[in-house]
């Protein structure tokens, strides 16, 4: 076998190992070590094992990842995210599908702080979905909105996926953060508009009842006509203001050049700790929980990172990225064709592989295709498109990780079929958002262009 054949065989073996649930970092590492040994000799492979992990993991920019994770886990462990849904519900309940629209906003803020769409889906499914079901919302709508909105944390900064992409693609993490703000808002707005229009056309989706039914069942009025006083609304806001203020402070500091994105993670974690301390929610148990979860998540991410670096070296030696680029660009070098090929890869693999693993698995192949020596894309703009594609993979069957998380959290309240049935309207909005991001690059590039250099 020549090097190219070994490279292609390595990719197939890696995908098979991932499919049978071998950890992604382990799969990539083992395939890479074996492949490099086959193309050269075992001494070269062992030399890579001894030198590469420290060289890459020692990258200063990567320290932002555990710090942003720590910020999110402190917010969650000290319950700074409690009350988000309740506060938004009070202000938006009069809109068509107000509870579902409140879920969009609460999920976006929760995910932006936690940095984990899975954690968001698990937490909000226990908070928002039961309330929507109590108010007679359609089960598909109630679960679909939480599954889809939970993914916004990848796009709305600070985002661990953006940190990893930025380090790997060697582009500014701060500019990536700013590039994700408007696309994240656009995605959330599309969800909200779609919900409002659907409920306006089909009131039964949100538990609305006809006048005739209300006369026969006056007890239903309590579920569809909630009212809240301004005193109640102010009290609810007092419970949730620290979280959006914390996120805005971190992003404002990056945008204004007060601190770098790497430093922003530490600033965010420290500020989250101070806010929790002032509110009397810091104790040994909460801090231990936050630190243990941060260490566990960081170890998992870094294991995948090390495996992906091995895989990059293996593919580079085999010549697969160059052959892949020639294959795609040989058909056409038009932007639409390259993006279509990339979208198909991410959407198909996204059905089976978690976002971090998929990102690090594919970048060694994709970056040479779209970079300066390939299609010549702006890598900040392309990074936002990749993040959006990863979001879609989180909710599409057969795996649809966020949907399974919600089903596990709710137990017998819903069926898996009902949960997946409700996701397609949101996937449609994701595709609309994706088309907008491709057709109007300024949505991603305007804020980075204003950013303090």
Steps between C-alpha positions, in 0.01 A plus 500: 500500500623849422468788746173629354336158528621470861352844573160410353501168685585686822200730460269200446642316802466813717134545401428133571663524844298813580182325380556213745546758778876494546581847643577743218837609636610140542375406152686784330816441703521126438427530127756779465777319685440180302474690170820700552686185604378330181610793280836554673604291799401455862778732626346797317157411639632475855688827457172670411334350808774630728520857361170605344254492794698740718582734211133538406327490838753754625351753255417808710178572309353166606488611864185693406308172461519377863446853630179549301389156611571598861296819459205298373524234769522764775187667361320167491620363836419823683161526326568834330302360206192427710200712417602580141198329349262635763613861449473486121164326527358793695594746226420288194201292608254717303674429169369211288695205634644719774623210714685347205651837404607544863671163475701624201632798697564301817683224312715751313610677820545174693703344218716809458594478868533123529684445171323166461194437289454161667493659847255761373268241349506293819436795733239684294312181418429465873405867539326614183350187344283399801357853516419498129337159531300623799372784281394242241774576246554252220762249620703530181518878530584488871792259454616628161547856620724392789702254289562757225549807719750317719737484203523882486773489763743385233433810292436764768836573669685415707516162328745217563451382140614841376809484720593161356432608142697822548805321638489231233436736206745758642249786492404750770273349764385850594390570143322164491312593818387829348414327172260267680291771672278610211456149351400376846243778536372435146459129575310568823282760324414254223395243761284758678334628181431147380340409834285815504379446142424131552309566823313790340387271220445196724417622854457143627880456482534730802193383692275778376130418520195630322241718670257210484744264672579763763131530585481126553835479680558830689777328696717517187515880518768477767727323253463733204452846647770551760566855619789635703539829684800730453601423857519130413698577185750717688543231763567242228761722332689535827561126492650484152681830428850370597512249216438727197713773662785250545482388136482859370794602720717219361408576138529876555848455643608298197339741253655804665845345527498515881613138512568224249264207438742276688496733800121541466444142614680567828323835543163334439566217747620743766202733451258207515658397829472856638134533399417163657693599812312830535170317461596251770502196276863390534584209725735204496254272323418739213865584436605137513224415252606779262871412519447125454272552200746745347791259545300210355382697195845649441667157514246362253548792256879490523506126437308560177733791420810284535346228286404757234856639489634147443235457230603827332864384483391161367279650226764756402754222457256293295404780261125449554416870559659602171327217313167593663542865402585404142196271488256770616656791311540281191121495467471876549669772699173694533421605856157336494646162402772500765253606770251237386765228527603622846136522613425145391805370690409680822127430492545129427781443752324730749224242527746259661791693656497760780585860396847529657608163366358576155667841486842361585452192280419701187718813525816323372308424179285810470747782574735421206192497275367842605823676605726735302640219287155356432175689448642808678211555742509748786563258789307713753189492280551132424542420870152637575355287222671191643364574849150537353534165323612338825188639670276332242670166565410520869127463429476290185419127519598224538721613791396863561679520833294790639174320423614189686609713795152653521333161474721367778423800722122482447458125510149385407361852461587481130598241244811517284277523191321805642830666582644448151171603339528843656855570386451536124357852505808610690735319262325686217575831678862390547526445125349844436755650740779306325394637160494854644850460647633377167318758287568796731854460642476842667275340763810317626772750406356839601572481874850350458575788260410750772693318767782673681825362362 
